[in-house]
Amino acid sequence: MNKAERTRQFIIEKTAPIFNKKGYAGTSLSDMTDATGLTKGSIYGNFADKDEVAAAAFDHNIQLLLTATAAAMATQSTARGKLLAMIEVYYHMQRVTVPEGGCPIMNTTVEVDDTNPRLKAKVAEVMQGWKKKVEQVIEAGKVDKEFGMAVNAEQTALTLIALIEGAILIRRATDKAGYYRQVLDTARKIVEGL
């Protein structure tokens, strides 16, 4: 990695938690310069604009989440175990390496739905990738006769994702960890019943 690439990566790593906590609109240029210790010129010498920094920060935050999820799922040899491990990452989000500020999918989706088409497209791409991965695990479980052939992989994947993201939303809205656990327990029960 050359100096420019290292500087760019440094900016991403330092601003990613801020974008994830404060959002795109709430993150100011002074937040970015304070976090990095760099000047405005240094930041915009490496990125075209705030949109580009935000997009790179989102990618960084998503990669942290995907890495944690993939590592947990890789410890399991069965499809059911992989799905339960995925849920466990969210169940214990504070104890695993995930982006500071919580789930970047939830945080970004809520903010950019009508305001930032570039980030909205990135979120949609991540959601589609997540759905596809869960569907693949379910289909593998069907092939291995772990799950019944009648299990609808797409519907189950969407339901699990909705429960996980819904649990995050409810916890953020109410500050009630018990509600969060109850919803994730429902996701677990669905997987256990497949």
Rosetta blueprint (number, residue, H / E / L):
1 M L
2 N L
3 K H
4 A H
5 E H
6 R H
7 T H
8 R H
9 Q H
10 F H
11 I H
12 I H
13 E H
14 K H
15 T H
16 A H
17 P H
18 I H
19 F H
20 N H
21 K H
22 K H
23 G H
24 Y H
25 A H
26 G H
27 T L
28 S L
29 L H
30 S H
31 D H
32 M H
33 T H
34 D H
35 A H
36 T H
37 G L
38 L L
39 T L
40 K H
41 G H
42 S H
43 I H
44 Y H
45 G H
46 N H
47 F L
48 A L
49 D L
50 K H
51 D H
52 E H
53 V H
54 A H
55 A H
56 A H
57 A H
58 F H
59 D H
60 H H
61 N H
62 I H
63 Q H
64 L H
65 L H
66 L H
67 T H
68 A H
69 T H
70 A H
71 A H
72 A H
73 M H
74 A H
75 T L
76 Q L
77 S L
78 T L
79 A H
80 R H
81 G H
82 K H
83 L H
84 L H
85 A H
86 M H
87 I H
88 E H
89 V H
90 Y H
91 Y H
92 H L
93 M H
94 Q H
95 R H
96 V L
97 T L
98 V L
99 P L
100 E L
101 G L
102 G L
103 C L
104 P H
105 I H
106 M H
107 N H
108 T H
109 T H
110 V H
111 E H
112 V H
113 D L
114 D L
115 T L
116 N L
117 P H
118 R H
119 L H
120 K H
121 A H
122 K H
123 V H
124 A H
125 E H
126 V H
127 M H
128 Q H
129 G H
130 W H
131 K H
132 K H
133 K H
134 V H
135 E H
136 Q H
137 V H
138 I H
139 E H
140 A H
141 G H
142 K H
143 V H
144 D L
145 K L
146 E L
147 F L
148 G L
149 M L
150 A L
151 V L
152 N L
153 A H
154 E H
155 Q H
156 T H
157 A H
158 L H
159 T H
160 L H
161 I H
162 A H
163 L H
164 I H
165 E H
166 G H
167 A H
168 I H
169 L H
170 I H
171 R H
172 R H
173 A H
174 T H
175 D L
176 K L
177 A H
178 G H
179 Y H
180 Y H
181 R H
182 Q H
183 V H
184 L H
185 D H
186 T H
187 A H
188 R H
189 K H
190 I H
191 V H
192 E H
193 G L
194 L L
